Amino acid sequence: MSTSDQLAAAVGAPSAPVAKPKTKAPAIVQQVLSDQFKKQLALAVPKHLSADRMARIAATELRKTPDLLDTTPASFMGAVMQSAQLGLEPGSALGQAYLVPFNKKNQKTGKWYKECQLILGYRGMIDLARRSGQVLSLSAFAVHEGDDFSYQLGLHPDIHHVPSCDAGRIKKPIIFVYAVANLKGGGCQFEVMSRAEVEAVKTEAKSKNVWDKYFEAMALKTVIRRLFKYLPVSIEALQVANVDAKREAGDEIKPEDVIDINAISVEDFKDIDDAEVVGTSQDTPVETTNK
C-alpha cells in the first residue's frame, strides 16, 4: 500500500482509485471497425448512409447483444453487409432490421454453433416499399378487442376501423391486423389477417421467443409481407421479403434466394471454421431459437 493510501486509511478517507488495465476488444469488434471492412461497406451503402456509421452501429449491436460476439465472423459480416446494401440500419433504434444470433447444427459433426442472420422489421419493409416511388404511403395497424372494425372485398373493397377510446385498449387482445398502401397512380391496396391466421404463421416460425416478446410488431410485419406481393416494389425488396419469410419459418435458404453480395467476400473476414462450435460463457446461455 502506498503512503497516500495508508494515510487515507488512517483518516477513513477512500483510497485513490486504481486505474484498470484496458482490455483488448474482441476480434470480431476489431474486424467490424477495421478500415478494410469500412472500405467494403462504402461500396454497398446508399447515399443516405455512411460506412463509418454502419460500422459503429454494428459494433454497438455487438456490445448490446453479447450472443452476437459468439457468432461466426463470416455470418455477422454478411448480415451487416446485407443491411448496408438494403440501406437499413440494424438495431432497435429505428426498428428497420435486426442482427439476430441463431443456433445451427453442423450436419457432419453434430455440434452446434451460432450464426448471425439479418431479420427485417416492419418499419424496414415500409421503407423499402416507399423507395419504389410508386407507393405513396404504407401503414399497418392492429385491431384490438372492442374496436369498431369491419372490411369487405369484392367489387368495392373497403376497411372501416374506429379504435376504441378505452384507456386499456392496448392491453386487450389483438383480433385482426391489416396493412394499407396508397399508390401513386391512384387507388389503394390492403391486406387483412385474422388472429387465427397470424397464430398459424407463428406456429411455423422458429423464432417463437421473438414472437412471444414482440407479438404485435411481428404480426404487423407478417401482414405487410403478404401485401408486398401486390405492390409495385423493386425485385430486390420482394426478394428480401421472401427470404425473410423463409428464414423465420426455418426453411433452407438457397444461394439463389439471397441478394448477391458483390462488394465483399466474407472469406476475407472468416477466421474460424463454420463447423467449429462457438464458445459461450456460463452466464450467457445459448439461445435455442431453432432447436
Salt bridges, closest charged atoms under 4 A:
ASP52 OD1 - LYS38 NZ 3.50
GLU61 OE2 - LYS64 NZ 3.26
ASP67 OD1 - LYS114 NZ 2.90
GLU89 OE2 - ARG53 NE 2.72
GLU115 OE1 - LYS104 NZ 3.71
ASP127 OD2 - ARG131 NH2 2.69
ASP147 OD2 - HIS161 NE2 3.02
ASP147 OD2 - ARG169 NH2 2.89
ASP148 OD2 - HIS160 NE2 3.10
ASP166 OD2 - LYS172 NZ 2.84
GLU199 OE2 - ARG195 NE 2.86
ASP212 OD1 - LYS202 NZ 2.66
ASP244 OD2 - LYS221 NZ 2.68
ASP244 OD2 - ARG225 NH1 2.97
GLU248 OE2 - LYS221 NZ 2.40
GLU248 OE1 - ARG225 NH2 3.44
ASP257 OD2 - LYS246 NZ 3.19
ASP274 OD2 - LYS270 NZ 3.18
